[in-house]
Amino acid sequence: MEPRITAVRVVGPMQVELTFTDASVGTVDLAPWIGGRGGVFTPLQDPSYFALVSVDSDAGTIVWPNGADLDPDMLYAAAHNVPLRRSA
């Protein structure tokens, strides 16, 4: 299990800066993950709604008011440009 997210800041269109429990910081472009997708990701296409992102401290990841969230391990890997480690 990778470190969890403690802070989020929108830094561009569909881009967030994330701070993790290991004190590392990284920027992730979420466009490939949520751009053009339907369902709970539809409202996130609107920059003003995307800006409502916050941290769910219980889950250690980022969330939006409609319940959309993203896997914190994938976010950590993307923020640090490393492959996602899979458990055996």
Buried (B, 14 or more C-beta within 10 A) or exposed (E): EBBBBBEBEBEEEBBBBBBBEEEEEBEBBBEEBBEEEEEEBBBBBEEEBBEBBEBEEEEBBBBBEBEBBBBBBBBBBBBBEEEEEEEE
